[in-house]
Amino acid sequence: MASASDITPVAGKFYRAGSGTPVPARLTVERKLVRIAEAGGGPVLAEEARGDVAISARLGSVPRRVEMIGSWTFETDDNDGIDRAFGGFGRGALSALEGSLPAILVAVVFVVVSLIGITVFGLPAATQAAVDRTPQEAERAIAAGSMRSLDATLFRETEADESRREALQEAFAELVSAYENQPWAREDVVFRLDFRHAPAIGPNALALPGGQVVVTDDLLDVLEEDEMVAAVLAHEIAHVHHRHGLYALYRSAGVGALILFLGGDLSALAEDAVVQGAVLSNLSVSRRSEREADRTGAQLAAAAGLDPMALLEALEALTGADADEKSSWLSSHPGLKDRAKAIREATAER
């Protein structure tokens, strides 16, 4: 004899194969028969052996489907009713996990840790692989596009003294010559030095991908000695050598793509974790890039006959009161004490 739970009706909608018109219906399971009748005591719409129908798995609040393939489909939001009618059939491990708070917490921790791992370890490896496979022609095209954008927004024509610019161009050419004589130099780089008036970014020097270096008028105002400016140029040539600009560009694009992906489906917690991990990782990468450029730039300055410590003097002039700051996790650049140590070590290695 059927128990009361066997014949408790489940409300839903009935669809004939090939028809999109729903019919309000009730499903019951009695004596291993699945019977579907119109709601309100209407006629029987379908009756099949219990073993002949397919039942979709339970997944959160997703509607369940009971169907006779090629004949009809019954759809309902009453997941509990389907479980009762079919004795829990279709309630698999995934559904059980959804109801387990410990399992959910473990899953959330796993997802967050995995995403941070991708951001901190996987993304840098993928970024470096992309940098290594980028031809120099493409890098120069990126630099040209960046320069056009900067000229249209932040940059204006330089107002610096022409004779001083000519002297710095000569110093830059000597540095490039010294670079090209190094056994570790890249042969595909075409260097170029430009000057721009850019009050929005203050005293600064930029190394664009492909070999273009830009110095602002404000930096020339702060650094009155050409040797200090030349030391900064050596530092920027080192950035070009190590392709730090291209790496930063690709890394930012990768982080942006990952955050865009997370914004679609995963929780705000996972997205925030990746954002925070990306910020700290980017700061770490920035500090590492600066240390690398300090070491290579110091070696290059020495090879060109300049005082490598002139870079430290330039940094002290640019940072002013922060000259004694130390490195921290929230710094984009190493502290001056750390940079001085790196420069001295690089000079001693020659």
C-alpha positions in Angstrom: 0.0 0.0 0.0 1.2 3.5 -0.8 2.1 5.7 2.1 0.7 9.2 2.4 4.1 10.6 1.4 4.0 8.7 -1.8 0.9 10.3 -3.1 1.3 13.9 -1.8 0.8 15.9 -5.0 3.6 18.2 -6.3 2.4 21.4 -8.0 4.1 22.4 -11.2 3.8 23.0 -15.0 3.3 20.3 -17.6 4.7 20.7 -21.2 4.0 18.5 -24.2 7.0 17.8 -26.4 7.3 20.5 -29.0 5.0 22.9 -27.1 6.0 25.9 -25.1 2.5 26.3 -23.5 2.5 25.3 -19.8 -0.4 23.5 -18.3 -0.8 23.8 -14.5 -0.6 20.3 -13.1 0.0 18.0 -10.1 2.4 15.1 -10.0 2.0 12.1 -7.8 4.0 8.9 -7.4 1.9 5.8 -6.4 2.7 2.1 -6.7 5.8 3.0 -8.8 3.7 4.9 -11.2 4.3 8.6 -12.0 1.0 10.3 -12.7 0.5 13.8 -13.8 -3.0 15.4 -13.9 -4.3 18.8 -14.6 -4.6 21.0 -11.5 -8.0 21.3 -9.9 -9.0 17.7 -10.5 -8.6 17.7 -14.3 -7.8 14.8 -16.6 -4.6 12.7 -16.4 -2.0 14.1 -18.7 0.6 11.4 -18.5 1.3 8.2 -16.6 4.6 6.4 -16.8 6.5 3.8 -14.8 8.7 5.4 -12.2 11.8 3.8 -13.7 11.1 5.2 -17.1 11.2 8.9 -16.3 14.3 11.1 -15.9 14.6 13.4 -12.8 17.0 16.3 -12.7 19.5 16.6 -9.8 18.7 19.0 -7.0 20.9 22.2 -7.2 20.1 25.0 -4.9 16.8 26.6 -5.8 17.0 25.7 -9.5 13.6 24.3 -10.7 13.4 20.5 -10.9 12.4 18.6 -14.1 10.7 15.3 -14.4 10.5 14.2 -18.0 9.8 11.4 -20.4 12.3 12.2 -23.1 10.7 13.1 -26.4 7.2 13.0 -24.9 6.6 15.5 -22.0 8.3 17.5 -19.2 7.0 18.4 -15.7 8.7 21.4 -14.1 8.4 22.5 -10.5 10.0 24.8 -7.8 9.0 22.3 -5.1 12.3 20.6 -4.6 11.3 19.1 -1.2 8.1 17.7 -2.8 10.1 16.0 -5.6 12.5 14.5 -2.9 9.5 13.2 -1.0 7.8 11.8 -4.0 10.9 10.0 -5.4 12.5 9.1 -2.1 15.4 11.6 -2.4 16.3 10.6 -5.9 18.4 13.3 -7.6 19.6 14.7 -4.3 23.3 14.2 -4.9 26.5 15.1 -3.1 26.5 18.6 -4.5 23.1 19.3 -3.0 24.2 17.9 0.3 27.3 20.1 0.3 25.1 23.2 -0.3 23.4 22.5 3.0 26.6 22.1 5.0 28.0 25.2 6.5 31.4 23.7 7.2 31.6 22.5 3.6 30.6 26.0 2.4 33.3 27.7 4.6 35.9 25.2 3.3 34.9 25.9 -0.3 35.0 29.7 0.2 38.5 29.5 1.8 39.7 27.2 -1.0 38.4 29.6 -3.7 39.9 32.7 -2.0 43.3 31.1 -1.4 43.3 29.7 -5.0 42.5 33.1 -6.5 45.1 34.8 -4.4 47.6 32.1 -5.5 46.7 32.8 -9.1 47.2 36.5 -8.6 50.5 36.3 -6.7 52.1 33.4 -8.5 50.3 32.3 -11.6 49.7 35.8 -13.0 53.4 36.9 -12.7 54.5 33.7 -14.5 52.0 34.2 -17.3 52.9 37.9 -17.6 56.6 37.2 -17.9 55.9 34.6 -20.6 53.9 37.2 -22.5 56.7 39.7 -22.2 59.3 37.2 -23.4 57.2 36.5 -26.5 56.5 40.1 -27.4 58.7 41.2 -30.4 60.5 44.5 -30.2 58.5 45.9 -33.1 55.3 45.4 -31.1 56.9 46.9 -28.0 57.8 50.1 -29.9 54.3 50.3 -31.3 52.9 50.2 -27.8 55.3 52.9 -26.8 54.3 55.1 -29.7 50.6 54.7 -28.8 51.3 55.5 -25.2 53.3 58.6 -26.1 50.5 59.9 -28.4 48.0 59.4 -25.5 50.3 61.2 -23.0 50.9 64.1 -25.4 47.2 64.5 -25.8 46.5 64.5 -22.1 49.3 65.1 -19.6 52.3 66.3 -21.7 53.0 69.7 -23.3 56.0 71.0 -25.3 59.1 71.3 -23.1 60.1 74.7 -21.8 63.5 73.5 -20.6 66.7 75.4 -21.7 67.8 74.1 -25.1 71.5 74.1 -24.3 70.9 71.9 -21.3 68.7 69.6 -23.2 71.5 69.2 -25.8 74.0 68.4 -23.1 71.7 65.8 -21.6 71.1 64.3 -25.0 74.9 63.8 -25.3 75.1 62.3 -21.8 72.2 60.0 -22.8 74.0 58.9 -26.0 77.1 58.1 -23.9 75.0 56.0 -21.6 73.4 54.1 -24.5 76.9 53.5 -26.0 78.1 52.1 -22.6 75.0 50.0 -22.5 75.5 48.6 -26.0 79.1 47.6 -24.9 77.8 45.4 -22.0 77.8 41.6 -22.6 74.2 41.5 -21.2 72.8 44.3 -23.4 69.8 43.6 -25.7 70.6 44.2 -29.3 67.0 45.0 -30.4 66.5 48.2 -28.4 66.3 51.6 -30.1 66.7 54.3 -27.4 65.3 57.8 -27.6 65.2 60.7 -25.1 62.4 63.2 -25.0 61.6 66.2 -22.8 58.1 67.3 -21.8 56.4 69.9 -19.7 54.1 67.9 -17.4 53.1 69.8 -14.2 50.5 67.1 -13.4 53.1 64.4 -12.7 55.8 66.8 -11.3 59.5 65.9 -11.3 59.6 62.6 -13.0 61.2 60.4 -15.6 59.4 57.6 -17.5 60.7 54.6 -19.4 58.2 53.5 -22.0 58.3 50.1 -23.6 60.6 49.8 -26.6 63.3 52.3 -25.5 61.7 55.7 -25.2 62.6 57.7 -22.1 60.8 60.9 -21.1 62.1 63.5 -18.6 59.9 66.3 -17.3 60.8 69.9 -17.0 60.1 69.8 -13.2 62.8 67.1 -12.8 65.3 69.3 -14.5 64.3 72.2 -12.1 64.9 70.0 -9.0 68.1 68.3 -10.2 70.3 71.2 -11.1 73.4 69.1 -11.7 73.5 67.2 -15.0 75.3 64.2 -13.5 72.4 63.5 -11.2 70.0 63.7 -14.2 72.4 61.4 -16.1 72.2 58.9 -13.2 68.4 59.0 -13.4 68.7 58.3 -17.2 70.9 55.3 -16.5 68.2 54.1 -14.1 65.5 54.5 -16.8 67.7 52.7 -19.4 67.8 49.8 -16.9 64.0 49.8 -16.8 63.9 49.5 -20.6 66.5 46.7 -20.5 64.5 44.7 -18.1 61.2 45.5 -19.9 59.6 46.7 -16.7 57.1 48.9 -18.5 55.8 46.2 -20.7 55.6 43.8 -17.7 53.6 46.4 -15.8 51.2 46.9 -18.7 50.6 43.2 -19.2 50.2 42.6 -15.5 47.6 45.4 -15.1 45.7 44.0 -18.0 45.8 40.5 -16.5 44.6 41.7 -13.1 41.8 43.7 -14.7 40.6 40.7 -16.7 40.6 38.6 -13.5 38.6 41.2 -11.6 36.2 41.5 -14.5 35.7 37.8 -14.5 35.1 37.7 -10.8 32.7 40.6 -10.9 30.4 38.4 -13.1 29.7 35.4 -10.9 31.7 35.0 -7.7 31.2 36.6 -4.4 32.3 40.1 -3.4 34.5 38.4 -0.8 36.5 36.5 -3.4 36.7 39.7 -5.6 37.9 41.8 -2.7 40.5 39.2 -1.8 41.9 39.2 -5.3 41.9 43.0 -5.5 43.7 43.3 -2.2 46.1 40.6 -3.2 46.7 42.2 -6.5 47.4 45.6 -4.9 50.0 44.2 -2.5 51.5 42.0 -5.2 51.8 45.0 -7.6 53.5 47.0 -4.9 55.9 44.2 -4.4 56.6 43.9 -8.1 57.1 47.7 -8.3 59.7 47.6 -5.5 61.5 44.6 -7.1 61.6 46.4 -10.4 63.1 49.5 -8.8 65.7 47.5 -7.0 66.6 45.8 -10.3 66.8 49.1 -12.2 68.9 50.6 -9.3 71.5 47.8 -9.6 71.7 47.8 -13.4 71.6 51.5 -13.6 74.5 51.9 -11.1 76.6 49.4 -13.2 75.7 51.3 -16.4 76.5 54.7 -14.8 79.9 53.4 -13.7 80.6 52.0 -17.1 79.9 55.4 -18.6 82.3 57.1 -16.2 79.7 58.6 -13.9 79.4 58.4 -10.2 76.9 55.6 -9.4 76.0 57.3 -6.1 74.7 60.3 -8.1 71.4 58.4 -8.4 71.2 58.3 -4.6 71.8 62.1 -4.5 69.1 62.6 -7.1 66.7 60.5 -5.1 67.4 62.4 -1.9 66.8 65.7 -3.8 63.5 64.4 -5.2 62.2 62.9 -1.9 63.3 65.6 0.4 62.1 65.0 3.9 61.4 61.3 3.2 65.1 60.6 2.4 65.5 58.2 5.3 62.3 56.2 4.8 62.5 52.4 4.8 60.8 49.9 2.6 57.3 48.7 3.6 54.7 46.5 2.1 52.6 49.5 1.2 55.5 51.3 -0.7 55.7 51.3 -4.5 59.4 52.1 -4.3 62.1 50.8 -1.9 63.3 53.0 0.9 66.3 55.1 0.2 68.4 53.1 2.7 67.7 49.9 0.9 68.3 51.6 -2.5 71.7 53.0 -1.3 72.7 49.5 -0.2 71.7 48.0 -3.5 73.6 50.7 -5.5 76.8 50.2 -3.4 76.6 46.4 -3.8 76.1 46.8 -7.6 79.1 49.1 -7.8 81.3 46.8 -5.8 80.4 43.9 -8.1 82.1 45.6 -11.1 
